[in-house]
Amino acid sequence: MTIKKTIVLFDIDYTLFDTKAFIDSGFKKYAPYDEIPPTIKRLSKSFDLGIFSKGEIEFQNNKLDKTGLRKYFKKSNIHIFEDKNANLKDVIGKYDNYKVFLIDDKLQVLYEAKLSMPLIVTIWIKRGPFAENQKPIENFFPDITVNNLVNLSKIVESN
């Protein structure tokens, strides 16, 4: 197997999108975390970027549009499902010839991805209620754990 490209797959809520600010604003403020626009812009110059997210499809797409982030993602690399786990193997399989980085706030998603594609680089972003209340998964540790994505460009470039 020859790896030709790198793709960085992002979850949306608590990864790119500041869901707490959205909730606190009475569901009016559509904003990415502060570090996201410069990080995504830098990454997009050298790597393919994608979305792998769970939620109501139109609502998740609105988040990408209203934050101005959609322009960094090819339509073919945007994967939004109401049941993310049921579609995990198909999405991960699409990137067989890629070096894949998967960023999510849910350990279970990272764990399942690692089972499907052992060479995937799993990045657990520890922010938001899911990450804060996450129970450990026996014999699984994400490849990288971060509290924000400020250094994501360096992480991807050095791996």
N, C-alpha and C positions, 0 to 999 in steps of 0.2 A: 504494500500500500504506500503510495506516494502522497504526502500531504502537500497540496499546492497553495492553499490559502488559509487564512485565519479568520474565524468569525467569532464575534463577541455577542452572545445572546443575553438580553436583559429581561427581567421581569419588569412590570410597570410600577405597581403600588409599593411604596416604601423602598424602592430601588431607584427609579428615575423620578417618579412623581411624589411630591410631598403631600401624601394623603392626610396627614394630621392637619396641615395648614388648610387643606380643602374642607375637612370636617369642621375645624374651628371657625372658618369663615362662613359657615352656614351653607356650604356646598357651592361657593361662588368663586373661590380663588383657585384657578388652574395654574399650578406652578411646579417646575422641576426643583429639586434641591439645588442650592446655589452652585455646587461644584459640577453639576451635570452639563450645562451648556459648553463650558470650555473643555471638559473631559471628552465629551462626545465629538466635538469639533476636531480635537486633536486625533482621536482614535480613527475617525472617519477618513482621514487623509491616508492611512496606511492599511486599514483593515476593513473587512465587511462587518456591518453591524446588523443585529436582528433583535426581534422581540419574541419572547416566549412567555405569554402571560395568560392568566385566568381572569375571567370576568365577563360581564355582559359586553358583547363584541362592539356594539355601537358606542357605548359609554367609554370603553377603553380606547377606541379610535379617537373619540373626542378629546381625550387627555393628550394624545400625541399631537393632534391638530392645534389645540388651544395653548399648548406649551411651546409650540414651534419646533418640536423635536422630530416630527414626521420626516422632514427633508433629509435626515441622516440615515433613513432606513429604506431599502428597496422593498417594494410591495411584496416581492416573493420571499422576503426574509421576515415578514411580520406574521406571527403565529399567535392568534388569540382564540382561546377556547373557553367555553363554560366549564368543561371538565379537562383540565390541563393534564392530569395523570393518564387519562385514557388516550391522549394524543402524543405523549412523551416519546415513545419509541419511533413513531413515524417522523416526528420533527427531528430528533437526534439523528436518525438514519439518513435524513436528507443531506447531512453534512459529514458523511463518511470519509470523504477525502479532504477534510478540513481539520485544522487544529481548532478545537472548540473550547471556548470559555463560556461557562454558564453562571450568571449572577442572579441570586435569588435570596429572599429573606426567609425562605422555608427550607429547613434541613431535609425534609422528606423528599422534596422535589430534587434536590441535589443528590441525595442518596439513590433515588430511583434512576436518575440520569447516569450516575457512576456505574450502576449495575448494567445498564444498557450499553454504555460506551465507556469502558474502563480508562481510556486515554483522555477523556474529557477533563478539563481543568474546572473544578467546582470552586466558586467564590461565594462564601456566605456573607451577606451584608447584614450585620447585627443592628438593625434599627427597625422600629415599629413593633406593634404588639405581638406579632407571630414570632419574631426573633427573640424578643424579651421573655416570652413564655415557653420557648422551645425546650422540650425534654431531649436529652441526648439520645442518639441512636447507637445502640450497641455495635461496636467495631466499625463505626463510620466517623471519619473526621474530614470535613471539607479540606481541599487542598490549601485554600487561603481563606482567612477570616478577616474582615475589615468592618469598621464602623461607618465609613463613608467611602466615596469613590474618588477622592482627591488624587490618589496615587495609582489609579487604575491604568493609565497609559504606561507608566513605568512597569507595572506588573505584567501587562500583556507583552510589551516590548522585550522584557527580559525572560519570558518563558517561551 
